Amino acid sequence: MKKETAAVAIRKITKVDQADNVVLFRNDGFTVDKLMKDVRFRVNAALEVAGLQGTSYGLELVRGLPSY
């Protein structure tokens, strides 16, 4: 059997308070999570990587996607 490390022992006795969950500022802009939920953004990013974003195919593809 392996012995637990000092870090594991400290983690077991550490109590987490609500100060760790406080939001320090309100973000009204975009976050990574919000962007990645947007299908148009993900398709645009994939087209950019493939080098097809400025082509007629890429523009038609993005125009056909629903906007939210």
mmCIF file as Biopython writes it, N, C-alpha, C and O atoms, coordinates in Angstrom:
data_model
#
loop_
_atom_site.group_PDB
_atom_site.id
_atom_site.type_symbol
_atom_site.label_atom_id
_atom_site.label_alt_id
_atom_site.label_comp_id
_atom_site.label_asym_id
_atom_site.label_entity_id
_atom_site.label_seq_id
_atom_site.pdbx_PDB_ins_code
_atom_site.Cartn_x
_atom_site.Cartn_y
_atom_site.Cartn_z
_atom_site.occupancy
_atom_site.B_iso_or_equiv
_atom_site.auth_seq_id
_atom_site.auth_asym_id
_atom_site.pdbx_PDB_model_num
ATOM 1   N N  . MET A ? 1  ? 0.845   -1.170 0.000   1.0 0.0 1  A 1 
ATOM 2   C CA . MET A ? 1  ? 0.000   0.000  0.000   1.0 0.0 1  A 1 
ATOM 3   C C  . MET A ? 1  ? 0.892   1.235  0.000   1.0 0.0 1  A 1 
ATOM 4   O O  . MET A ? 1  ? 1.916   1.285  0.682   1.0 0.0 1  A 1 
ATOM 5   N N  . LYS A ? 2  ? 0.482   2.219  -0.774  1.0 0.0 2  A 1 
ATOM 6   C CA . LYS A ? 2  ? 1.270   3.441  -0.860  1.0 0.0 2  A 1 
ATOM 7   C C  . LYS A ? 2  ? 0.834   4.420  0.210   1.0 0.0 2  A 1 
ATOM 8   O O  . LYS A ? 2  ? -0.336  4.483  0.588   1.0 0.0 2  A 1 
ATOM 9   N N  . LYS A ? 3  ? 1.805   5.183  0.687   1.0 0.0 3  A 1 
ATOM 10  C CA . LYS A ? 3  ? 1.535   6.189  1.708   1.0 0.0 3  A 1 
ATOM 11  C C  . LYS A ? 3  ? 1.088   7.479  1.024   1.0 0.0 3  A 1 
ATOM 12  O O  . LYS A ? 3  ? 1.617   7.838  -0.028  1.0 0.0 3  A 1 
ATOM 13  N N  . GLU A ? 4  ? 0.109   8.182  1.618   1.0 0.0 4  A 1 
ATOM 14  C CA . GLU A ? 4  ? -0.353  9.427  1.011   1.0 0.0 4  A 1 
ATOM 15  C C  . GLU A ? 4  ? 0.673   10.534 1.226   1.0 0.0 4  A 1 
ATOM 16  O O  . GLU A ? 4  ? 1.408   10.545 2.213   1.0 0.0 4  A 1 
ATOM 17  N N  . THR A ? 5  ? 0.701   11.448 0.288   1.0 0.0 5  A 1 
ATOM 18  C CA . THR A ? 5  ? 1.670   12.529 0.358   1.0 0.0 5  A 1 
ATOM 19  C C  . THR A ? 5  ? 1.189   13.612 1.326   1.0 0.0 5  A 1 
ATOM 20  O O  . THR A ? 5  ? 0.034   13.613 1.752   1.0 0.0 5  A 1 
ATOM 21  N N  . ALA A ? 6  ? 2.076   14.513 1.656   1.0 0.0 6  A 1 
ATOM 22  C CA . ALA A ? 6  ? 1.725   15.607 2.568   1.0 0.0 6  A 1 
ATOM 23  C C  . ALA A ? 6  ? 0.664   16.508 1.943   1.0 0.0 6  A 1 
ATOM 24  O O  . ALA A ? 6  ? -0.200  17.025 2.650   1.0 0.0 6  A 1 
ATOM 25  N N  . ALA A ? 7  ? 0.719   16.701 0.628   1.0 0.0 7  A 1 
ATOM 26  C CA . ALA A ? 7  ? -0.265  17.547 -0.045  1.0 0.0 7  A 1 
ATOM 27  C C  . ALA A ? 7  ? -1.663  16.956 0.059   1.0 0.0 7  A 1 
ATOM 28  O O  . ALA A ? 7  ? -2.628  17.693 0.257   1.0 0.0 7  A 1 
ATOM 29  N N  . VAL A ? 8  ? -1.788  15.640 -0.072  1.0 0.0 8  A 1 
ATOM 30  C CA . VAL A ? 8  ? -3.095  14.988 0.050   1.0 0.0 8  A 1 
ATOM 31  C C  . VAL A ? 8  ? -3.614  15.123 1.473   1.0 0.0 8  A 1 
ATOM 32  O O  . VAL A ? 8  ? -4.804  15.366 1.674   1.0 0.0 8  A 1 
ATOM 33  N N  . ALA A ? 9  ? -2.760  14.974 2.442   1.0 0.0 9  A 1 
ATOM 34  C CA . ALA A ? 9  ? -3.173  15.103 3.837   1.0 0.0 9  A 1 
ATOM 35  C C  . ALA A ? 9  ? -3.643  16.532 4.135   1.0 0.0 9  A 1 
ATOM 36  O O  . ALA A ? 9  ? -4.638  16.721 4.835   1.0 0.0 9  A 1 
ATOM 37  N N  . ILE A ? 10 ? -2.945  17.518 3.619   1.0 0.0 10 A 1 
ATOM 38  C CA . ILE A ? 10 ? -3.346  18.912 3.827   1.0 0.0 10 A 1 
ATOM 39  C C  . ILE A ? 10 ? -4.669  19.198 3.132   1.0 0.0 10 A 1 
ATOM 40  O O  . ILE A ? 10 ? -5.522  19.892 3.684   1.0 0.0 10 A 1 
ATOM 41  N N  . ARG A ? 11 ? -4.847  18.671 1.927   1.0 0.0 11 A 1 
ATOM 42  C CA . ARG A ? 11 ? -6.088  18.887 1.199   1.0 0.0 11 A 1 
ATOM 43  C C  . ARG A ? 11 ? -7.283  18.309 1.937   1.0 0.0 11 A 1 
ATOM 44  O O  . ARG A ? 11 ? -8.378  18.867 1.873   1.0 0.0 11 A 1 
ATOM 45  N N  . LYS A ? 12 ? -7.091  17.201 2.636   1.0 0.0 12 A 1 
ATOM 46  C CA . LYS A ? 12 ? -8.186  16.574 3.386   1.0 0.0 12 A 1 
ATOM 47  C C  . LYS A ? 12 ? -8.652  17.435 4.550   1.0 0.0 12 A 1 
ATOM 48  O O  . LYS A ? 12 ? -9.837  17.430 4.883   1.0 0.0 12 A 1 
ATOM 49  N N  . ILE A ? 13 ? -7.747  18.168 5.171   1.0 0.0 13 A 1 
ATOM 50  C CA . ILE A ? 13 ? -8.136  18.949 6.340   1.0 0.0 13 A 1 
ATOM 51  C C  . ILE A ? 13 ? -8.458  20.409 6.011   1.0 0.0 13 A 1 
ATOM 52  O O  . ILE A ? 13 ? -8.899  21.154 6.885   1.0 0.0 13 A 1 
ATOM 53  N N  . THR A ? 14 ? -8.242  20.825 4.754   1.0 0.0 14 A 1 
ATOM 54  C CA . THR A ? 14 ? -8.508  22.200 4.360   1.0 0.0 14 A 1 
ATOM 55  C C  . THR A ? 14 ? -9.996  22.394 4.122   1.0 0.0 14 A 1 
ATOM 56  O O  . THR A ? 14 ? -10.635 21.606 3.425   1.0 0.0 14 A 1 
ATOM 57  N N  . LYS A ? 15 ? -10.537 23.453 4.710   1.0 0.0 15 A 1 
ATOM 58  C CA . LYS A ? 15 ? -11.940 23.786 4.516   1.0 0.0 15 A 1 
ATOM 59  C C  . LYS A ? 15 ? -12.028 24.899 3.479   1.0 0.0 15 A 1 
ATOM 60  O O  . LYS A ? 15 ? -11.294 25.884 3.554   1.0 0.0 15 A 1 
ATOM 61  N N  . VAL A ? 16 ? -12.935 24.740 2.505   1.0 0.0 16 A 1 
ATOM 62  C CA . VAL A ? 16 ? -13.127 25.724 1.456   1.0 0.0 16 A 1 
ATOM 63  C C  . VAL A ? 16 ? -14.257 26.650 1.881   1.0 0.0 16 A 1 
ATOM 64  O O  . VAL A ? 16 ? -15.332 26.186 2.262   1.0 0.0 16 A 1 
ATOM 65  N N  . ASP A ? 17 ? -14.021 27.959 1.818   1.0 0.0 17 A 1 
ATOM 66  C CA . ASP A ? 17 ? -15.075 28.902 2.167   1.0 0.0 17 A 1 
ATOM 67  C C  . ASP A ? 17 ? -15.646 29.543 0.898   1.0 0.0 17 A 1 
ATOM 68  O O  . ASP A ? 17 ? -15.152 29.296 -0.201  1.0 0.0 17 A 1 
ATOM 69  N N  . GLN A ? 18 ? -16.671 30.352 1.052   1.0 0.0 18 A 1 
ATOM 70  C CA . GLN A ? 18 ? -17.341 30.964 -0.088  1.0 0.0 18 A 1 
ATOM 71  C C  . GLN A ? 18 ? -16.520 32.086 -0.725  1.0 0.0 18 A 1 
ATOM 72  O O  . GLN A ? 18 ? -16.857 32.537 -1.820  1.0 0.0 18 A 1 
ATOM 73  N N  . ALA A ? 19 ? -15.468 32.538 -0.080  1.0 0.0 19 A 1 
ATOM 74  C CA . ALA A ? 19 ? -14.627 33.587 -0.659  1.0 0.0 19 A 1 
ATOM 75  C C  . ALA A ? 19 ? -13.953 33.115 -1.941  1.0 0.0 19 A 1 
ATOM 76  O O  . ALA A ? 19 ? -13.566 33.939 -2.770  1.0 0.0 19 A 1 
ATOM 77  N N  . ASP A ? 20 ? -13.807 31.819 -2.118  1.0 0.0 20 A 1 
ATOM 78  C CA . ASP A ? 20 ? -13.199 31.287 -3.334  1.0 0.0 20 A 1 
ATOM 79  C C  . ASP A ? 20 ? -14.142 31.374 -4.529  1.0 0.0 20 A 1 
ATOM 80  O O  . ASP A ? 20 ? -13.696 31.280 -5.673  1.0 0.0 20 A 1 
ATOM 81  N N  . ASN A ? 21 ? -15.434 31.552 -4.282  1.0 0.0 21 A 1 
ATOM 82  C CA . ASN A ? 21 ? -16.430 31.571 -5.350  1.0 0.0 21 A 1 
ATOM 83  C C  . ASN A ? 21 ? -16.967 32.965 -5.654  1.0 0.0 21 A 1 
ATOM 84  O O  . ASN A ? 21 ? -17.952 33.090 -6.381  1.0 0.0 21 A 1 
ATOM 85  N N  . VAL A ? 22 ? -16.358 33.999 -5.127  1.0 0.0 22 A 1 
ATOM 86  C CA . VAL A ? 22 ? -16.827 35.363 -5.317  1.0 0.0 22 A 1 
ATOM 87  C C  . VAL A ? 22 ? -16.465 35.848 -6.714  1.0 0.0 22 A 1 
ATOM 88  O O  . VAL A ? 22 ? -15.337 35.667 -7.174  1.0 0.0 22 A 1 
ATOM 89  N N  . VAL A ? 23 ? -17.440 36.471 -7.389  1.0 0.0 23 A 1 
ATOM 90  C CA . VAL A ? 23 ? -17.195 37.078 -8.685  1.0 0.0 23 A 1 
ATOM 91  C C  . VAL A ? 23 ? -16.709 38.501 -8.435  1.0 0.0 23 A 1 
ATOM 92  O O  . VAL A ? 23 ? -17.434 39.312 -7.859  1.0 0.0 23 A 1 
ATOM 93  N N  . LEU A ? 24 ? -15.495 38.806 -8.860  1.0 0.0 24 A 1 
ATOM 94  C CA . LEU A ? 24 ? -14.906 40.100 -8.565  1.0 0.0 24 A 1 
ATOM 95  C C  . LEU A ? 24 ? -15.389 41.201 -9.503  1.0 0.0 24 A 1 
ATOM 96  O O  . LEU A ? 24 ? -15.454 42.365 -9.108  1.0 0.0 24 A 1 
ATOM 97  N N  . PHE A ? 25 ? -15.729 40.844 -10.740 1.0 0.0 25 A 1 
ATOM 98  C CA . PHE A ? 25 ? -16.234 41.845 -11.680 1.0 0.0 25 A 1 
ATOM 99  C C  . PHE A ? 25 ? -17.200 41.181 -12.639 1.0 0.0 25 A 1 
ATOM 100 O O  . PHE A ? 25 ? -17.108 39.982 -12.905 1.0 0.0 25 A 1 
ATOM 101 N N  . ARG A ? 26 ? -18.127 41.970 -13.154 1.0 0.0 26 A 1 
ATOM 102 C CA . ARG A ? 26 ? -19.119 41.458 -14.082 1.0 0.0 26 A 1 
ATOM 103 C C  . ARG A ? 26 ? -18.567 41.567 -15.499 1.0 0.0 26 A 1 
ATOM 104 O O  . ARG A ? 26 ? -18.047 42.614 -15.885 1.0 0.0 26 A 1 
ATOM 105 N N  . ASN A ? 27 ? -18.675 40.518 -16.255 1.0 0.0 27 A 1 
ATOM 106 C CA . ASN A ? 27 ? -18.188 40.497 -17.626 1.0 0.0 27 A 1 
ATOM 107 C C  . ASN A ? 27 ? -19.390 40.502 -18.564 1.0 0.0 27 A 1 
ATOM 108 O O  . ASN A ? 27 ? -20.072 39.488 -18.712 1.0 0.0 27 A 1 
ATOM 109 N N  . ASP A ? 28 ? -19.649 41.646 -19.197 1.0 0.0 28 A 1 
ATOM 110 C CA . ASP A ? 28 ? -20.762 41.754 -20.127 1.0 0.0 28 A 1 
ATOM 111 C C  . ASP A ? 28 ? -20.361 41.354 -21.543 1.0 0.0 28 A 1 
ATOM 112 O O  . ASP A ? 28 ? -21.218 41.239 -22.420 1.0 0.0 28 A 1 
ATOM 113 N N  . GLY A ? 29 ? -19.093 41.147 -21.769 1.0 0.0 29 A 1 
ATOM 114 C CA . GLY A ? 29 ? -18.602 40.799 -23.101 1.0 0.0 29 A 1 
ATOM 115 C C  . GLY A ? 29 ? -18.624 39.305 -23.346 1.0 0.0 29 A 1 
ATOM 116 O O  . GLY A ? 29 ? -19.365 38.560 -22.705 1.0 0.0 29 A 1 
ATOM 117 N N  . PHE A ? 30 ? -17.811 38.893 -24.269 1.0 0.0 30 A 1 
ATOM 118 C CA . PHE A ? 30 ? -17.737 37.486 -24.633 1.0 0.0 30 A 1 
ATOM 119 C C  . PHE A ? 30 ? -16.725 36.753 -23.764 1.0 0.0 30 A 1 
ATOM 120 O O  . PHE A ? 30 ? -15.690 37.301 -23.385 1.0 0.0 30 A 1 
ATOM 121 N N  . THR A ? 31 ? -17.045 35.519 -23.463 1.0 0.0 31 A 1 
ATOM 122 C CA . THR A ? 31 ? -16.111 34.624 -22.800 1.0 0.0 31 A 1 
ATOM 123 C C  . THR A ? 31 ? -15.836 33.462 -23.757 1.0 0.0 31 A 1 
ATOM 124 O O  . THR A ? 31 ? -16.537 33.296 -24.756 1.0 0.0 31 A 1 
ATOM 125 N N  . VAL A ? 32 ? -14.843 32.682 -23.457 1.0 0.0 32 A 1 
ATOM 126 C CA . VAL A ? 32 ? -14.528 31.525 -24.304 1.0 0.0 32 A 1 
ATOM 127 C C  . VAL A ? 32 ? -15.700 30.559 -24.337 1.0 0.0 32 A 1 
ATOM 128 O O  . VAL A ? 32 ? -16.017 30.002 -25.388 1.0 0.0 32 A 1 
ATOM 129 N N  . ASP A ? 33 ? -16.349 30.355 -23.190 1.0 0.0 33 A 1 
ATOM 130 C CA . ASP A ? 33 ? -17.486 29.436 -23.147 1.0 0.0 33 A 1 
ATOM 131 C C  . ASP A ? 33 ? -18.640 29.924 -24.019 1.0 0.0 33 A 1 
ATOM 132 O O  . ASP A ? 33 ? -19.268 29.130 -24.720 1.0 0.0 33 A 1 
ATOM 133 N N  . LYS A ? 34 ? -18.923 31.236 -23.980 1.0 0.0 34 A 1 
ATOM 134 C CA . LYS A ? 34 ? -19.998 31.787 -24.806 1.0 0.0 34 A 1 
ATOM 135 C C  . LYS A ? 34 ? -19.655 31.671 -26.288 1.0 0.0 34 A 1 
ATOM 136 O O  . LYS A ? 34 ? -20.516 31.330 -27.100 1.0 0.0 34 A 1 
ATOM 137 N N  . LEU A ? 35 ? -18.413 31.950 -26.641 1.0 0.0 35 A 1 
ATOM 138 C CA . LEU A ? 35 ? -18.017 31.861 -28.044 1.0 0.0 35 A 1 
ATOM 139 C C  . LEU A ? 35 ? -18.107 30.438 -28.568 1.0 0.0 35 A 1 
ATOM 140 O O  . LEU A ? 35 ? -18.574 30.219 -29.685 1.0 0.0 35 A 1 
ATOM 141 N N  . MET A ? 36 ? -17.671 29.480 -27.785 1.0 0.0 36 A 1 
ATOM 142 C CA . MET A ? 36 ? -17.655 28.103 -28.260 1.0 0.0 36 A 1 
ATOM 143 C C  . MET A ? 36 ? -19.054 27.501 -28.344 1.0 0.0 36 A 1 
ATOM 144 O O  . MET A ? 36 ? -19.229 26.463 -28.982 1.0 0.0 36 A 1 
ATOM 145 N N  . LYS A ? 37 ? -20.049 28.120 -27.722 1.0 0.0 37 A 1 
ATOM 146 C CA . LYS A ? 37 ? -21.432 27.666 -27.868 1.0 0.0 37 A 1 
ATOM 147 C C  . LYS A ? 37 ? -22.048 28.162 -29.169 1.0 0.0 37 A 1 
ATOM 148 O O  . LYS A ? 37 ? -23.066 27.632 -29.614 1.0 0.0 37 A 1 
ATOM 149 N N  . ASP A ? 38 ? -21.441 29.177 -29.784 1.0 0.0 38 A 1 
ATOM 150 C CA . ASP A ? 38 ? -21.961 29.765 -31.006 1.0 0.0 38 A 1 
ATOM 151 C C  . ASP A ? 38 ? -21.484 28.965 -32.215 1.0 0.0 38 A 1 
ATOM 152 O O  . ASP A ? 38 ? -20.283 28.864 -32.469 1.0 0.0 38 A 1 
ATOM 153 N N  . VAL A ? 39 ? -22.435 28.398 -32.958 1.0 0.0 39 A 1 
ATOM 154 C CA . VAL A ? 39 ? -22.103 27.560 -34.109 1.0 0.0 39 A 1 
ATOM 155 C C  . VAL A ? 39 ? -21.409 28.382 -35.189 1.0 0.0 39 A 1 
ATOM 156 O O  . VAL A ? 39 ? -20.467 27.904 -35.822 1.0 0.0 39 A 1 
ATOM 157 N N  . ARG A ? 40 ? -21.866 29.615 -35.404 1.0 0.0 40 A 1 
ATOM 158 C CA . ARG A ? 40 ? -21.262 30.454 -36.445 1.0 0.0 40 A 1 
ATOM 159 C C  . ARG A ? 40 ? -19.790 30.734 -36.144 1.0 0.0 40 A 1 
ATOM 160 O O  . ARG A ? 40 ? -18.963 30.740 -37.055 1.0 0.0 40 A 1 
ATOM 161 N N  . PHE A ? 41 ? -19.464 30.964 -34.884 1.0 0.0 41 A 1 
ATOM 162 C CA . PHE A ? 41 ? -18.072 31.206 -34.517 1.0 0.0 41 A 1 
ATOM 163 C C  . PHE A ? 41 ? -17.215 29.973 -34.773 1.0 0.0 41 A 1 
ATOM 164 O O  . PHE A ? 41 ? -16.118 30.070 -35.322 1.0 0.0 41 A 1 
ATOM 165 N N  . ARG A ? 42 ? -17.730 28.805 -34.366 1.0 0.0 42 A 1 
ATOM 166 C CA . ARG A ? 42 ? -16.954 27.574 -34.558 1.0 0.0 42 A 1 
ATOM 167 C C  . ARG A ? 42 ? -16.732 27.272 -36.036 1.0 0.0 42 A 1 
ATOM 168 O O  . ARG A ? 42 ? -15.648 26.842 -36.431 1.0 0.0 42 A 1 
ATOM 169 N N  . VAL A ? 43 ? -17.770 27.500 -36.858 1.0 0.0 43 A 1 
ATOM 170 C CA . VAL A ? 43 ? -17.623 27.251 -38.293 1.0 0.0 43 A 1 
ATOM 171 C C  . VAL A ? 43 ? -16.629 28.240 -38.895 1.0 0.0 43 A 1 
ATOM 172 O O  . VAL A ? 43 ? -15.782 27.860 -39.704 1.0 0.0 43 A 1 
ATOM 173 N N  . ASN A ? 44 ? -16.734 29.525 -38.495 1.0 0.0 44 A 1 
ATOM 174 C CA . ASN A ? 44 ? -15.779 30.523 -38.978 1.0 0.0 44 A 1 
ATOM 175 C C  . ASN A ? 44 ? -14.352 30.167 -38.586 1.0 0.0 44 A 1 
ATOM 176 O O  . ASN A ? 44 ? -13.431 30.328 -39.388 1.0 0.0 44 A 1 
ATOM 177 N N  . ALA A ? 45 ? -14.160 29.693 -37.375 1.0 0.0 45 A 1 
ATOM 178 C CA . ALA A ? 45 ? -12.822 29.307 -36.919 1.0 0.0 45 A 1 
ATOM 179 C C  . ALA A ? 45 ? -12.295 28.131 -37.735 1.0 0.0 45 A 1 
ATOM 180 O O  . ALA A ? 45 ? -11.120 28.109 -38.102 1.0 0.0 45 A 1 
ATOM 181 N N  . ALA A ? 46 ? -13.152 27.157 -38.021 1.0 0.0 46 A 1 
ATOM 182 C CA . ALA A ? 46 ? -12.732 26.000 -38.819 1.0 0.0 46 A 1 
ATOM 183 C C  . ALA A ? 46 ? -12.413 26.416 -40.251 1.0 0.0 46 A 1 
ATOM 184 O O  . ALA A ? 46 ? -11.456 25.918 -40.846 1.0 0.0 46 A 1 
ATOM 185 N N  . LEU A ? 47 ? -13.216 27.332 -40.809 1.0 0.0 47 A 1 
ATOM 186 C CA . LEU A ? 47 ? -12.943 27.816 -42.158 1.0 0.0 47 A 1 
ATOM 187 C C  . LEU A ? 47 ? -11.625 28.597 -42.210 1.0 0.0 47 A 1 
ATOM 188 O O  . LEU A ? 47 ? -10.879 28.502 -43.184 1.0 0.0 47 A 1 
ATOM 189 N N  . GLU A ? 48 ? -11.351 29.358 -41.169 1.0 0.0 48 A 1 
ATOM 190 C CA . GLU A ? 48 ? -10.095 30.124 -41.107 1.0 0.0 48 A 1 
ATOM 191 C C  . GLU A ? 48 ? -8.892  29.186 -41.086 1.0 0.0 48 A 1 
ATOM 192 O O  . GLU A ? 48 ? -7.898  29.425 -41.772 1.0 0.0 48 A 1 
ATOM 193 N N  . VAL A ? 49 ? -8.986  28.124 -40.297 1.0 0.0 49 A 1 
ATOM 194 C CA . VAL A ? 49 ? -7.888  27.161 -40.216 1.0 0.0 49 A 1 
ATOM 195 C C  . VAL A ? 49 ? -7.670  26.482 -41.571 1.0 0.0 49 A 1 
ATOM 196 O O  . VAL A ? 49 ? -6.536  26.226 -41.976 1.0 0.0 49 A 1 
ATOM 197 N N  . ALA A ? 50 ? -8.777  26.195 -42.263 1.0 0.0 50 A 1 
ATOM 198 C CA . ALA A ? 50 ? -8.673  25.526 -43.562 1.0 0.0 50 A 1 
ATOM 199 C C  . ALA A ? 50 ? -8.328  26.485 -44.686 1.0 0.0 50 A 1 
ATOM 200 O O  . ALA A ? 50 ? -8.075  26.050 -45.809 1.0 0.0 50 A 1 
ATOM 201 N N  . GLY A ? 51 ? -8.313  27.792 -44.405 1.0 0.0 51 A 1 
ATOM 202 C CA . GLY A ? 51 ? -8.000  28.774 -45.434 1.0 0.0 51 A 1 
ATOM 203 C C  . GLY A ? 51 ? -9.159  29.056 -46.373 1.0 0.0 51 A 1 
ATOM 204 O O  . GLY A ? 51 ? -8.948  29.515 -47.496 1.0 0.0 51 A 1 
ATOM 205 N N  . LEU A ? 52 ? -10.386 28.788 -45.928 1.0 0.0 52 A 1 
ATOM 206 C CA . LEU A ? 52 ? -11.558 28.950 -46.790 1.0 0.0 52 A 1 
ATOM 207 C C  . LEU A ? 52 ? -12.495 30.063 -46.340 1.0 0.0 52 A 1 
ATOM 208 O O  . LEU A ? 52 ? -13.597 30.190 -46.873 1.0 0.0 52 A 1 
ATOM 209 N N  . GLN A ? 53 ? -12.082 30.863 -45.380 1.0 0.0 53 A 1 
ATOM 210 C CA . GLN A ? 53 ? -13.000 31.840 -44.804 1.0 0.0 53 A 1 
ATOM 211 C C  . GLN A ? 53 ? -13.412 32.924 -45.810 1.0 0.0 53 A 1 
ATOM 212 O O  . GLN A ? 53 ? -14.574 33.331 -45.809 1.0 0.0 53 A 1 
ATOM 213 N N  . GLY A ? 54 ? -12.532 33.387 -46.638 1.0 0.0 54 A 1 
ATOM 214 C CA . GLY A ? 54 ? -12.841 34.457 -47.574 1.0 0.0 54 A 1 
ATOM 215 C C  . GLY A ? 54 ? -13.376 33.985 -48.915 1.0 0.0 54 A 1 
ATOM 216 O O  . GLY A ? 54 ? -13.686 34.807 -49.778 1.0 0.0 54 A 1 
ATOM 217 N N  . THR A ? 55 ? -13.489 32.694 -49.104 1.0 0.0 55 A 1 
ATOM 218 C CA . THR A ? 55 ? -13.944 32.166 -50.393 1.0 0.0 55 A 1 
ATOM 219 C C  . THR A ? 55 ? -15.459 32.238 -50.486 1.0 0.0 55 A 1 
ATOM 220 O O  . THR A ? 55 ? -16.148 32.424 -49.483 1.0 0.0 55 A 1 
ATOM 221 N N  . SER A ? 56 ? -15.967 32.090 -51.697 1.0 0.0 56 A 1 
ATOM 222 C CA . SER A ? 56 ? -17.418 32.132 -51.893 1.0 0.0 56 A 1 
ATOM 223 C C  . SER A ? 56 ? -18.090 30.962 -51.170 1.0 0.0 56 A 1 
ATOM 224 O O  . SER A ? 56 ? -19.193 31.107 -50.644 1.0 0.0 56 A 1 
ATOM 225 N N  . TYR A ? 57 ? -17.422 29.799 -51.144 1.0 0.0 57 A 1 
ATOM 226 C CA . TYR A ? 57 ? -17.965 28.651 -50.425 1.0 0.0 57 A 1 
ATOM 227 C C  . TYR A ? 57 ? -18.101 28.956 -48.934 1.0 0.0 57 A 1 
ATOM 228 O O  . TYR A ? 57 ? -19.135 28.670 -48.332 1.0 0.0 57 A 1 
ATOM 229 N N  . GLY A ? 58 ? -17.067 29.530 -48.347 1.0 0.0 58 A 1 
ATOM 230 C CA . GLY A ? 58 ? -17.103 29.857 -46.922 1.0 0.0 58 A 1 
ATOM 231 C C  . GLY A ? 58 ? -18.164 30.877 -46.592 1.0 0.0 58 A 1 
ATOM 232 O O  . GLY A ? 58 ? -18.858 30.751 -45.583 1.0 0.0 58 A 1 
ATOM 233 N N  . LEU A ? 59 ? -18.300 31.898 -47.440 1.0 0.0 59 A 1 
ATOM 234 C CA . LEU A ? 59 ? -19.312 32.926 -47.197 1.0 0.0 59 A 1 
ATOM 235 C C  . LEU A ? 59 ? -20.723 32.355 -47.298 1.0 0.0 59 A 1 
ATOM 236 O O  . LEU A ? 59 ? -21.579 32.677 -46.474 1.0 0.0 59 A 1 
ATOM 237 N N  . GLU A ? 60 ? -20.971 31.520 -48.287 1.0 0.0 60 A 1 
ATOM 238 C CA . GLU A ? 60 ? -22.295 30.909 -48.440 1.0 0.0 60 A 1 
ATOM 239 C C  . GLU A ? 60 ? -22.605 29.964 -47.276 1.0 0.0 60 A 1 
ATOM 240 O O  . GLU A ? 60 ? -23.742 29.889 -46.811 1.0 0.0 60 A 1 
ATOM 241 N N  . LEU A ? 61 ? -21.609 29.266 -46.828 1.0 0.0 61 A 1 
ATOM 242 C CA . LEU A ? 61 ? -21.805 28.347 -45.710 1.0 0.0 61 A 1 
ATOM 243 C C  . LEU A ? 61 ? -22.190 29.111 -44.445 1.0 0.0 61 A 1 
ATOM 244 O O  . LEU A ? 61 ? -23.110 28.706 -43.733 1.0 0.0 61 A 1 
ATOM 245 N N  . VAL A ? 62 ? -21.502 30.200 -44.165 1.0 0.0 62 A 1 
ATOM 246 C CA . VAL A ? 62 ? -21.798 30.983 -42.961 1.0 0.0 62 A 1 
ATOM 247 C C  . VAL A ? 62 ? -23.149 31.679 -43.086 1.0 0.0 62 A 1 
ATOM 248 O O  . VAL A ? 62 ? -23.885 31.782 -42.104 1.0 0.0 62 A 1 
ATOM 249 N N  . ARG A ? 63 ? -23.481 32.158 -44.279 1.0 0.0 63 A 1 
ATOM 250 C CA . ARG A ? 63 ? -24.792 32.803 -44.482 1.0 0.0 63 A 1 
ATOM 251 C C  . ARG A ? 63 ? -25.939 31.832 -44.250 1.0 0.0 63 A 1 
ATOM 252 O O  . ARG A ? 63 ? -27.015 32.244 -43.818 1.0 0.0 63 A 1 
ATOM 253 N N  . GLY A ? 64 ? -25.729 30.566 -44.527 1.0 0.0 64 A 1 
ATOM 254 C CA . GLY A ? 64 ? -26.787 29.570 -44.363 1.0 0.0 64 A 1 
ATOM 255 C C  . GLY A ? 64 ? -27.014 29.128 -42.931 1.0 0.0 64 A 1 
ATOM 256 O O  . GLY A ? 64 ? -28.003 28.457 -42.637 1.0 0.0 64 A 1 
ATOM 257 N N  . LEU A ? 65 ? -26.100 29.500 -42.030 1.0 0.0 65 A 1 
ATOM 258 C CA . LEU A ? 65 ? -26.243 29.105 -40.623 1.0 0.0 65 A 1 
ATOM 259 C C  . LEU A ? 65 ? -27.234 30.021 -39.918 1.0 0.0 65 A 1 
ATOM 260 O O  . LEU A ? 65 ? -27.330 31.203 -40.248 1.0 0.0 65 A 1 
ATOM 261 N N  . PRO A ? 66 ? -27.968 29.485 -38.953 1.0 0.0 66 A 1 
ATOM 262 C CA . PRO A ? 66 ? -28.901 30.350 -38.206 1.0 0.0 66 A 1 
ATOM 263 C C  . PRO A ? 66 ? -28.139 31.287 -37.286 1.0 0.0 66 A 1 
ATOM 264 O O  . PRO A ? 66 ? -27.117 30.913 -36.711 1.0 0.0 66 A 1 
ATOM 265 N N  . SER A ? 67 ? -28.640 32.501 -37.150 1.0 0.0 67 A 1 
ATOM 266 C CA . SER A ? 67 ? -28.025 33.457 -36.227 1.0 0.0 67 A 1 
ATOM 267 C C  . SER A ? 67 ? -28.896 33.560 -34.990 1.0 0.0 67 A 1 
ATOM 268 O O  . SER A ? 67 ? -30.123 33.486 -35.070 1.0 0.0 67 A 1 
ATOM 269 N N  . TYR A ? 68 ? -28.252 33.731 -33.846 1.0 0.0 68 A 1 
ATOM 270 C CA . TYR A ? 68 ? -28.986 33.785 -32.583 1.0 0.0 68 A 1 
ATOM 271 C C  . TYR A ? 68 ? -28.879 35.140 -31.975 1.0 0.0 68 A 1 
ATOM 272 O O  . TYR A ? 68 ? -29.435 35.380 -30.903 1.0 0.0 68 A 1 
#
